[in-house]
Amino acid sequence: MNIQLNDNSLFKSQAYIDGHWVDGDSGSTLEVLANVASVGVTKTKRAIAAAQV
């Protein structure tokens, strides 16, 4: 599957911690840690609602 990101500013290879984007401890951002499901609006809203509980 090949997905094109239209707005490259949305792509981040850092972690967001306490309001800041930070590099990994090793400085490397090339290791794949996980693959995640691509969900639509309905499931995204469901996840946000569940996180607020």
N, C-alpha and C positions, 0 to 999 in steps of 0.2 A: 504494500500500500504506500503510495507516495502522496503526501499532503503538502500543498503550497500555502505558506503563511503570507497573507497579503500585507500585514503590517509588522515588519521585522522588529519594531520596538517592543512588541509583545513577547518576543522570545527572550527568555532569561535562562542562563546556565548557572546562576548563582542561587543561594538560599536566601529567603526573606526572613530575617530574624530581627525582632524588636524595632521594626520600622526602617531597616536598612538591608540592602542587598550585599551579601558577603560571599567571598570565595570559599571553596571547600578547604579543609585543613591541609590537604596535600597540594593544593593549587591546581590540580588537574580537574577538568570539567568534561573529559571525554569518556568516562566510564558509564555505561548504561546500568542504572540501578533498578529500573522497573519499566514496564509498559503498562499504560493505563487505558481503560475503556474510553471511547469517545461517545459521550451521551448528549442527548438533545436538551431542549429547553425544559420539558416536563420533568425529566429526571434531575436536571440541574437544580430546578426550583425545589424539588423534593429533598435533595441533599442539603440545600441551604436552610430549609425549614427544620430539618432534623438537627442540624448543627446548632440552631438557636435554642434548642430545648435544654 
